[in-house]
Amino acid sequence: MAENNGQNKRYGFGVVGCGVIGPRHARAVAALENAELVACTDIVPERATRYGEEHGCAAEPDLAHLLAREDIDVVSICVPSGLHAEVAVEVAAAGKHLIVEKPIDISLEAADAMIAAAKNAGVKLTVISQHRFDPGLVELHKMLEAGALGRLLVGDSKVKWYRSQAYYDSGDWRGTWKLDGGGALMNQGVHYTDLLRWCMGPVAEVRAICATANHDIEVEDVAAAVIRFTSGAVGTLEASTAIFPGFSERLEISGTEGTVVIEDGQIVVRELVADHGELGSYGTRVTTRDKSSTSAAADPQAIGESAHIAQIADLLAAIDEDREPLMTGTAAREALELVLAVYASAQRDAPVTLPLG
Ligand SMILES: NC(=O)c1ccc[n+]([C@@H]2O[C@H](COP(=O)([O-])OP(=O)(O)OC[C@H]3O[C@@H](n4cnc5c(N)ncnc54)[C@H](O)[C@@H]3O)[C@@H](O)[C@H]2O)c1
């Protein structure tokens, strides 16, 4: 249990789900002075045993045993997306704070159940959207809050990544409606969907096309949508896992006072009216230089660790200060709603208005 000696509270962590992303939580916790990994569990016991050996924690036989431990204050939920709420409701009922991997879950009903469970139990909930903590995003969001881009006009996000068929075949939940809840947009694109929504504000309407272009899966590997924001701004959203060899994810935000472009979490373009002289009728053209990628475009293991560390640190600070974390369950629900609106529009071949009924 968290020790409070007046200054340094130390939080015990449990991890549920010891697959691809689970180790990132162990390494992030190890990087934080006020956190300690205590135990893990997985429905495949050998995975928990191996994880326990690799990360120096106990391997509990099941969730109930993990939740019974009084030395665990915070639980990271790293199971397949469609199981997030089911696990989270149990974790919250045990009085533990929640870190839930993205997406929050795959239906609004499940997201609502999770948010309500955390609220009723009086525990903090954050859903991983680690790119909110990338340096470029932190800076861009400050600029937007200060109104530096003026009235927002256009917001675009692109996640053009590559995942092989072997990636989809590597877990029986991947690429399924039942547990992945969708494809390139729900799983990979949700990161930048959240960033687009965070920067541009609420969405009024979506028109979308989705396709399964280059994989043997039941969900989409290409999603493209046009968006009208409540503010009157417009935008586009693209997500794919079919783009060889995979490219840096990109966010472009333009307002009456200028444009900021983010690539790989860094600002690569910052062009403000205030910094230019008079440009004349035809403006100018800004090119972005090619740069080596450190993104997860072609390798999910390559996702940088520092943003996970920053988000988990923010959750612990939120507990210490009894405030909301920067990334709330409600914000994660908004990103999920936008993803689901894209799917509904593509399925109906018609515009879809938000909020979803
Ligand atoms: N933030 C990111 O950048 C990022 C990256 C990868 C994955 N993720 C998210 O993390 C989650 C897990 O993805 P992954 O790639 O690690 O999947 P994975 O299949 O590699 O790992 C999931 C693990 O959960 C275990 N599991 C399944 N049901 C369980 C249950 N009821 N109780 C305990 N353990 C259970 C499985 O046995 C498996 O070991 C997904 O929601 C995914 O979207 C996030």
The ligand as an SDF file (V2000), in Angstrom:
LIG
                    3D

 44 48  0  0  0  0  0  0  0  0999 V2000
   -0.2210    2.3950  -26.0160 N   0  0  0  0  0  0  0  0  0  0  0  0
    0.3100    1.7100  -27.0130 C   0  0  0  0  0  0  0  0  0  0  0  0
    1.1130    2.2480  -27.7810 O   0  0  0  0  0  0  0  0  0  0  0  0
   -0.0780    0.2680  -27.2020 C   0  0  0  0  0  0  0  0  0  0  0  0
    0.7510   -0.5900  -27.9560 C   0  0  0  0  0  0  0  0  0  0  0  0
    0.3670   -1.9330  -28.0850 C   0  0  0  0  0  0  0  0  0  0  0  0
   -0.8180   -2.3910  -27.4950 C   0  0  0  0  0  0  0  0  0  0  0  0
   -1.6030   -1.5200  -26.7980 N   0  0  0  0  0  0  0  0  0  0  0  0
   -2.8710   -1.9710  -26.2030 C   0  0  0  0  0  0  0  0  0  0  0  0
   -2.5900   -2.9000  -25.1620 O   0  0  0  0  0  0  0  0  0  0  0  0
   -3.5920   -3.9230  -25.1140 C   0  0  0  0  0  0  0  0  0  0  0  0
   -2.9130   -5.2840  -25.2160 C   0  0  0  0  0  0  0  0  0  0  0  0
   -2.2380   -5.3780  -26.4610 O   0  0  0  0  0  0  0  0  0  0  0  0
   -0.9970   -6.3590  -26.6710 P   0  0  0  0  0  0  0  0  0  0  0  0
   -0.4920   -6.0600  -28.0210 O   0  0  0  0  0  0  0  0  0  0  0  0
   -0.1040   -6.3030  -25.4980 O   0  0  0  0  0  0  0  0  0  0  0  0
   -1.7900   -7.7710  -26.6820 O   0  0  0  0  0  0  0  0  0  0  0  0
   -1.1720   -9.2150  -26.4040 P   0  0  0  0  0  0  0  0  0  0  0  0
   -2.1150  -10.1980  -26.9870 O   0  0  0  0  0  0  0  0  0  0  0  0
    0.2610   -9.2440  -26.8070 O   0  0  0  0  0  0  0  0  0  0  0  0
   -1.2130   -9.3110  -24.8000 O   0  0  0  0  0  0  0  0  0  0  0  0
   -2.4160   -9.4230  -24.0770 C   0  0  0  0  0  0  0  0  0  0  0  0
   -2.1710  -10.3580  -22.8930 C   0  0  0  0  0  0  0  0  0  0  0  0
   -3.3500  -10.3700  -22.0810 O   0  0  0  0  0  0  0  0  0  0  0  0
   -3.5880  -11.7100  -21.6520 C   0  0  0  0  0  0  0  0  0  0  0  0
   -5.0030  -11.8170  -21.2950 N   0  0  0  0  0  0  0  0  0  0  0  0
   -6.0720  -11.9420  -22.1190 C   0  0  0  0  0  0  0  0  0  0  0  0
   -7.2180  -11.9380  -21.4010 N   0  0  0  0  0  0  0  0  0  0  0  0
   -6.8580  -11.8170  -20.1010 C   0  0  0  0  0  0  0  0  0  0  0  0
   -7.5810  -11.7460  -18.9090 C   0  0  0  0  0  0  0  0  0  0  0  0
   -8.9240  -11.7940  -18.8850 N   0  0  0  0  0  0  0  0  0  0  0  0
   -6.8990  -11.6350  -17.7370 N   0  0  0  0  0  0  0  0  0  0  0  0
   -5.5340  -11.5850  -17.7490 C   0  0  0  0  0  0  0  0  0  0  0  0
   -4.7990  -11.6450  -18.8630 N   0  0  0  0  0  0  0  0  0  0  0  0
   -5.4470  -11.7450  -20.0270 C   0  0  0  0  0  0  0  0  0  0  0  0
   -3.1460  -12.5580  -22.8220 C   0  0  0  0  0  0  0  0  0  0  0  0
   -2.8820  -13.8970  -22.4510 O   0  0  0  0  0  0  0  0  0  0  0  0
   -1.9090  -11.8030  -23.3100 C   0  0  0  0  0  0  0  0  0  0  0  0
   -0.7300  -12.2750  -22.6940 O   0  0  0  0  0  0  0  0  0  0  0  0
   -4.5530   -3.6430  -26.2770 C   0  0  0  0  0  0  0  0  0  0  0  0
   -5.6910   -2.9840  -25.7870 O   0  0  0  0  0  0  0  0  0  0  0  0
   -3.7650   -2.7240  -27.1950 C   0  0  0  0  0  0  0  0  0  0  0  0
   -4.5890   -1.8150  -27.9090 O   0  0  0  0  0  0  0  0  0  0  0  0
   -1.2390   -0.2250  -26.6230 C   0  0  0  0  0  0  0  0  0  0  0  0
  1  2  1  0
  2  3  2  0
  2  4  1  0
  4  5  1  0
  4 44  2  0
  5  6  2  0
  6  7  1  0
  7  8  2  0
  8  9  1  0
  8 44  1  0
  9 10  1  0
  9 42  1  0
 10 11  1  0
 11 12  1  0
 11 40  1  0
 12 13  1  0
 13 14  1  0
 14 15  2  0
 14 16  1  0
 14 17  1  0
 17 18  1  0
 18 19  2  0
 18 20  1  0
 18 21  1  0
 21 22  1  0
 22 23  1  0
 23 24  1  0
 23 38  1  0
 24 25  1  0
 25 26  1  0
 25 36  1  0
 26 27  1  0
 26 35  1  0
 27 28  2  0
 28 29  1  0
 29 30  1  0
 29 35  2  0
 30 31  1  0
 30 32  2  0
 32 33  1  0
 33 34  2  0
 34 35  1  0
 36 37  1  0
 36 38  1  0
 38 39  1  0
 40 41  1  0
 40 42  1  0
 42 43  1  0
M  CHG  2   8   1  16  -1
M  END
$$$$
